[in-house]
Amino acid sequence: MKIIIYLNDVQTDLIEHPSNTDFVELSHENVLLIQLIKRLFNAEDEIIAIYNGKDKNLLRQALAYGCDKAIHINDKSQNHLTSVVCEIEKTGCDYIFVGYRTLDGETSFIASQIAQVLDLVQYSFIRKLERHEEQIYGYRTMNNYIDTIQIQRRSVTSLIFENNEVNLLNTEDIIESFQKPLISVFYQKDTQHVNPFKESYVSKKEVQSYVMEDKGNKIINCIPDEEGNINTTNEEAVLSLINVCKEYNILKK
Amino acid sequence: MENRFMNEKTVYIYIDSTRGTINEDAVCFVRFVQNRIKRKKIYGVTTEPISQWNGLKKDELDKVIMPEYFLSNTYDTKLYAQFLSYITMKYGEGIFIFPSGNIGDDLAARLAAMKEVIPLSDVAHLTENANGIYVTRPDNHDNEVFEYKIKENGISVISLKYILNEKQDYKAKRSISIEKINYQNEDVKEKIILIKKEKINETKIREKIEKSNRLLGCGRGFGTRNELKQVKELAGKLDAQLCVTRPLVDMGVAPKEIQVGLSGKTVSPEFYLAIGVSGSMQHLAGLKNIQYILAINIDRNAPIFDYANFGIVGDAHILIPMINNILNSKKKIEANDSVK
């Protein structure tokens, strides 16, 4: 059986990792996803990671966490969906899994788009997967109901995870990841590609005026600035904050 | 002006429902869109036959289109999107507006893919003037905001971020008509197989942050599990709820349900205390009409201070436990009051 996991990266400047070269990291959610799929399927099933972001090394992490094979898509055509779908079709698959939240914007749409282009059943908002004998079941919470769903073959499943601890990598996993295949595929720039929003585009707006009013009120310093100036002590700052809360009726006077 | 009305497209608003009852949030969403668009034809679309209207009034829409029977006994993206696609064939192409968030984004993406259009996701502002409908949408990676005009030909799919507790001042009067469609799509052979459906115990349902008037926001400057515990303690004392920025969700420290920002919820509390929140545009896009913003951040150049009523440039690791201690001890507060 072939199981595809579509991966996304997240920007980070907090987590240090040997493969973190471009300030992107395999998201926590994707790590959980790989580990869950690894537990769910048998050793003879092939788990393939697909990623079309900028840092190929991120896939090395995916391999270390348990994927058997990784495909990195270098897509200059700007038709990201087409290249992903093309790779999935070439590889062939029984199940496709996508993390739901990973990145902002359209990337949370990818499950719907892949499912539509390949005409597959789509299981959204799955929070838990279980396997009983040969059948896989998904659990999701929607509008105050918990649904138990049978996950069929040839389907796209998008998962949302509750907080869970990730099992960290050990040296053996990292070394082993270098023996697994990491394939790069290239899609050339598509000169015919037209930005779908080009016709609709009107203007670029100022961020500040868009977000909200600049209130520009009182700011106090309780750590020294470059010149060593300090407005107030920590205690005074805290008491000022409490007084402001009282002023706004957040705390009782 | 007449010509414009002749050419203008129908606006379809997606109305979310549960087992035949319109969700409370969906009523807010309809009114949120209504307050911004004054089209001649505004249709509500549901994917379930509606029996409970939950406060949606009979004069708020021109038409409500719904299936005559339940399409499925559980949410099925493919089936629901095909029903919506069928509506555009029956009632004409138009602008589909979905609430940004779980089901809205999911359906918007599938419908857009079905109709081979690119959806405009996470739209933050929607306005209409004499020239047409305009939307503003922040760029996901850069601190830039772009404005687009919605095309008057073909289908447009939008997912719109809305505020749950916005003041609803609906004025226009329309006369609603209900259209029930006997929809049976035999093309969908593989439907979702539901094994079991059970109601969640009421006590387990998390209170929505969108409805809270007081929020405490944590960013990656103060976002480990232990730090969040301290903020939760403070939230309890201030009768507020906790929300977080995206990095904490990505790191798995906090659940998606309490994420505020471009890819999370949009909130409009009266009071917002930002702890270790830098104030990136992506986070601020989820904050609307806040009366009081207080901020604690170690970086004096953090953009959040530009928007704060009161800010402390300081170390939250020292300040938060200190606030908790002071609030724990009423005597200290009284002593402070007497000094003042």
HADDOCK unambig.tbl for C-alpha pairs under 7 A between the chains (distance, minus, plus):
assign (segid A and resid 27 and name CA) (segid B and resid 250 and name CA) 5.88 0.50 0.50
assign (segid A and resid 27 and name CA) (segid B and resid 251 and name CA) 6.85 0.50 0.50
assign (segid A and resid 28 and name CA) (segid B and resid 250 and name CA) 5.79 0.50 0.50
assign (segid A and resid 28 and name CA) (segid B and resid 251 and name CA) 5.21 0.50 0.50
assign (segid A and resid 28 and name CA) (segid B and resid 252 and name CA) 5.87 0.50 0.50
assign (segid A and resid 29 and name CA) (segid B and resid 250 and name CA) 6.69 0.50 0.50
assign (segid A and resid 29 and name CA) (segid B and resid 252 and name CA) 6.94 0.50 0.50
assign (segid A and resid 102 and name CA) (segid B and resid 250 and name CA) 6.78 0.50 0.50
assign (segid A and resid 104 and name CA) (segid B and resid 140 and name CA) 6.11 0.50 0.50
assign (segid A and resid 104 and name CA) (segid B and resid 263 and name CA) 5.17 0.50 0.50
assign (segid A and resid 105 and name CA) (segid B and resid 121 and name CA) 6.09 0.50 0.50
assign (segid A and resid 105 and name CA) (segid B and resid 122 and name CA) 6.62 0.50 0.50
assign (segid A and resid 105 and name CA) (segid B and resid 140 and name CA) 6.45 0.50 0.50
assign (segid A and resid 105 and name CA) (segid B and resid 263 and name CA) 6.66 0.50 0.50
assign (segid A and resid 106 and name CA) (segid B and resid 121 and name CA) 6.60 0.50 0.50
assign (segid A and resid 109 and name CA) (segid B and resid 105 and name CA) 6.97 0.50 0.50
assign (segid A and resid 109 and name CA) (segid B and resid 106 and name CA) 6.51 0.50 0.50
assign (segid A and resid 109 and name CA) (segid B and resid 109 and name CA) 5.37 0.50 0.50
assign (segid A and resid 112 and name CA) (segid B and resid 106 and name CA) 6.37 0.50 0.50
assign (segid A and resid 112 and name CA) (segid B and resid 109 and name CA) 5.64 0.50 0.50
assign (segid A and resid 112 and name CA) (segid B and resid 110 and name CA) 4.85 0.50 0.50
assign (segid A and resid 113 and name CA) (segid B and resid 109 and name CA) 6.29 0.50 0.50
assign (segid A and resid 113 and name CA) (segid B and resid 110 and name CA) 5.88 0.50 0.50
assign (segid A and resid 113 and name CA) (segid B and resid 113 and name CA) 5.60 0.50 0.50
assign (segid A and resid 116 and name CA) (segid B and resid 110 and name CA) 6.26 0.50 0.50
assign (segid A and resid 116 and name CA) (segid B and resid 113 and name CA) 6.20 0.50 0.50
assign (segid A and resid 116 and name CA) (segid B and resid 114 and name CA) 6.40 0.50 0.50
assign (segid A and resid 121 and name CA) (segid B and resid 78 and name CA) 6.58 0.50 0.50
assign (segid A and resid 121 and name CA) (segid B and resid 190 and name CA) 6.57 0.50 0.50
assign (segid A and resid 122 and name CA) (segid B and resid 77 and name CA) 6.30 0.50 0.50
assign (segid A and resid 122 and name CA) (segid B and resid 78 and name CA) 6.64 0.50 0.50
assign (segid A and resid 143 and name CA) (segid B and resid 18 and name CA) 6.50 0.50 0.50
assign (segid A and resid 144 and name CA) (segid B and resid 199 and name CA) 6.06 0.50 0.50
assign (segid A and resid 144 and name CA) (segid B and resid 200 and name CA) 5.39 0.50 0.50
assign (segid A and resid 145 and name CA) (segid B and resid 197 and name CA) 6.52 0.50 0.50
assign (segid A and resid 145 and name CA) (segid B and resid 198 and name CA) 5.48 0.50 0.50
assign (segid A and resid 145 and name CA) (segid B and resid 199 and name CA) 4.40 0.50 0.50
assign (segid A and resid 145 and name CA) (segid B and resid 200 and name CA) 5.41 0.50 0.50
assign (segid A and resid 146 and name CA) (segid B and resid 197 and name CA) 5.66 0.50 0.50
assign (segid A and resid 146 and name CA) (segid B and resid 198 and name CA) 5.27 0.50 0.50
assign (segid A and resid 146 and name CA) (segid B and resid 199 and name CA) 6.24 0.50 0.50
assign (segid A and resid 146 and name CA) (segid B and resid 200 and name CA) 6.57 0.50 0.50
assign (segid A and resid 147 and name CA) (segid B and resid 194 and name CA) 6.94 0.50 0.50
assign (segid A and resid 147 and name CA) (segid B and resid 196 and name CA) 5.79 0.50 0.50
assign (segid A and resid 147 and name CA) (segid B and resid 197 and name CA) 4.57 0.50 0.50
assign (segid A and resid 147 and name CA) (segid B and resid 198 and name CA) 6.66 0.50 0.50
assign (segid A and resid 148 and name CA) (segid B and resid 194 and name CA) 6.05 0.50 0.50
assign (segid A and resid 148 and name CA) (segid B and resid 195 and name CA) 5.31 0.50 0.50
assign (segid A and resid 148 and name CA) (segid B and resid 196 and name CA) 4.98 0.50 0.50
assign (segid A and resid 148 and name CA) (segid B and resid 197 and name CA) 6.35 0.50 0.50
assign (segid A and resid 149 and name CA) (segid B and resid 193 and name CA) 5.84 0.50 0.50
assign (segid A and resid 149 and name CA) (segid B and resid 194 and name CA) 4.70 0.50 0.50
assign (segid A and resid 149 and name CA) (segid B and resid 195 and name CA) 5.47 0.50 0.50
assign (segid A and resid 150 and name CA) (segid B and resid 193 and name CA) 5.59 0.50 0.50
assign (segid A and resid 150 and name CA) (segid B and resid 194 and name CA) 6.51 0.50 0.50
assign (segid A and resid 150 and name CA) (segid B and resid 195 and name CA) 6.67 0.50 0.50
assign (segid A and resid 162 and name CA) (segid B and resid 255 and name CA) 6.04 0.50 0.50
assign (segid A and resid 163 and name CA) (segid B and resid 252 and name CA) 5.33 0.50 0.50
assign (segid A and resid 163 and name CA) (segid B and resid 253 and name CA) 6.30 0.50 0.50
assign (segid A and resid 163 and name CA) (segid B and resid 254 and name CA) 6.52 0.50 0.50
assign (segid A and resid 163 and name CA) (segid B and resid 255 and name CA) 6.33 0.50 0.50
assign (segid A and resid 164 and name CA) (segid B and resid 252 and name CA) 6.85 0.50 0.50
assign (segid A and resid 196 and name CA) (segid B and resid 118 and name CA) 6.79 0.50 0.50
assign (segid A and resid 200 and name CA) (segid B and resid 148 and name CA) 5.04 0.50 0.50
assign (segid A and resid 200 and name CA) (segid B and resid 149 and name CA) 4.93 0.50 0.50
assign (segid A and resid 200 and name CA) (segid B and resid 150 and name CA) 6.29 0.50 0.50
assign (segid A and resid 200 and name CA) (segid B and resid 151 and name CA) 6.70 0.50 0.50
assign (segid A and resid 201 and name CA) (segid B and resid 147 and name CA) 6.21 0.50 0.50
assign (segid A and resid 201 and name CA) (segid B and resid 148 and name CA) 4.48 0.50 0.50
assign (segid A and resid 201 and name CA) (segid B and resid 149 and name CA) 6.45 0.50 0.50
assign (segid A and resid 202 and name CA) (segid B and resid 147 and name CA) 5.34 0.50 0.50
assign (segid A and resid 202 and name CA) (segid B and resid 148 and name CA) 5.09 0.50 0.50
assign (segid A and resid 202 and name CA) (segid B and resid 149 and name CA) 6.43 0.50 0.50
assign (segid A and resid 203 and name CA) (segid B and resid 146 and name CA) 5.90 0.50 0.50
assign (segid A and resid 203 and name CA) (segid B and resid 147 and name CA) 5.22 0.50 0.50
assign (segid A and resid 204 and name CA) (segid B and resid 145 and name CA) 5.79 0.50 0.50
assign (segid A and resid 204 and name CA) (segid B and resid 146 and name CA) 4.57 0.50 0.50
assign (segid A and resid 204 and name CA) (segid B and resid 147 and name CA) 6.15 0.50 0.50
assign (segid A and resid 205 and name CA) (segid B and resid 145 and name CA) 5.28 0.50 0.50
assign (segid A and resid 205 and name CA) (segid B and resid 146 and name CA) 5.92 0.50 0.50
assign (segid A and resid 205 and name CA) (segid B and resid 147 and name CA) 7.00 0.50 0.50
assign (segid A and resid 206 and name CA) (segid B and resid 145 and name CA) 6.95 0.50 0.50
assign (segid A and resid 207 and name CA) (segid B and resid 143 and name CA) 6.84 0.50 0.50
assign (segid A and resid 207 and name CA) (segid B and resid 144 and name CA) 6.09 0.50 0.50
assign (segid A and resid 207 and name CA) (segid B and resid 145 and name CA) 6.13 0.50 0.50
assign (segid A and resid 211 and name CA) (segid B and resid 284 and name CA) 6.27 0.50 0.50
assign (segid A and resid 211 and name CA) (segid B and resid 285 and name CA) 5.91 0.50 0.50
assign (segid A and resid 213 and name CA) (segid B and resid 307 and name CA) 6.66 0.50 0.50
assign (segid A and resid 214 and name CA) (segid B and resid 306 and name CA) 5.68 0.50 0.50
assign (segid A and resid 214 and name CA) (segid B and resid 307 and name CA) 4.65 0.50 0.50
assign (segid A and resid 215 and name CA) (segid B and resid 306 and name CA) 6.60 0.50 0.50
assign (segid A and resid 215 and name CA) (segid B and resid 307 and name CA) 4.91 0.50 0.50
assign (segid A and resid 215 and name CA) (segid B and resid 308 and name CA) 5.84 0.50 0.50
assign (segid A and resid 215 and name CA) (segid B and resid 309 and name CA) 5.75 0.50 0.50
assign (segid A and resid 216 and name CA) (segid B and resid 306 and name CA) 5.49 0.50 0.50
assign (segid A and resid 216 and name CA) (segid B and resid 307 and name CA) 6.13 0.50 0.50
assign (segid A and resid 216 and name CA) (segid B and resid 308 and name CA) 6.52 0.50 0.50
assign (segid A and resid 216 and name CA) (segid B and resid 309 and name CA) 6.58 0.50 0.50
assign (segid A and resid 217 and name CA) (segid B and resid 308 and name CA) 6.47 0.50 0.50
assign (segid A and resid 217 and name CA) (segid B and resid 309 and name CA) 4.75 0.50 0.50
assign (segid A and resid 217 and name CA) (segid B and resid 310 and name CA) 5.86 0.50 0.50
assign (segid A and resid 218 and name CA) (segid B and resid 309 and name CA) 6.33 0.50 0.50
assign (segid A and resid 218 and name CA) (segid B and resid 310 and name CA) 4.93 0.50 0.50
assign (segid A and resid 218 and name CA) (segid B and resid 311 and name CA) 6.36 0.50 0.50
assign (segid A and resid 219 and name CA) (segid B and resid 310 and name CA) 5.68 0.50 0.50
assign (segid A and resid 219 and name CA) (segid B and resid 311 and name CA) 4.46 0.50 0.50
assign (segid A and resid 219 and name CA) (segid B and resid 312 and name CA) 5.75 0.50 0.50
assign (segid A and resid 220 and name CA) (segid B and resid 311 and name CA) 6.23 0.50 0.50
assign (segid A and resid 220 and name CA) (segid B and resid 312 and name CA) 4.99 0.50 0.50
assign (segid A and resid 220 and name CA) (segid B and resid 313 and name CA) 6.08 0.50 0.50
assign (segid A and resid 221 and name CA) (segid B and resid 312 and name CA) 5.93 0.50 0.50
assign (segid A and resid 221 and name CA) (segid B and resid 313 and name CA) 4.73 0.50 0.50
assign (segid A and resid 221 and name CA) (segid B and resid 314 and name CA) 6.51 0.50 0.50
assign (segid A and resid 222 and name CA) (segid B and resid 313 and name CA) 5.95 0.50 0.50
assign (segid A and resid 222 and name CA) (segid B and resid 314 and name CA) 5.23 0.50 0.50
assign (segid A and resid 223 and name CA) (segid B and resid 313 and name CA) 6.63 0.50 0.50
assign (segid A and resid 223 and name CA) (segid B and resid 314 and name CA) 5.56 0.50 0.50
assign (segid A and resid 234 and name CA) (segid B and resid 319 and name CA) 6.64 0.50 0.50
assign (segid A and resid 237 and name CA) (segid B and resid 312 and name CA) 6.83 0.50 0.50
assign (segid A and resid 238 and name CA) (segid B and resid 319 and name CA) 6.48 0.50 0.50
assign (segid A and resid 238 and name CA) (segid B and resid 323 and name CA) 6.10 0.50 0.50
assign (segid A and resid 250 and name CA) (segid B and resid 238 and name CA) 6.44 0.50 0.50
assign (segid A and resid 251 and name CA) (segid B and resid 238 and name CA) 6.57 0.50 0.50
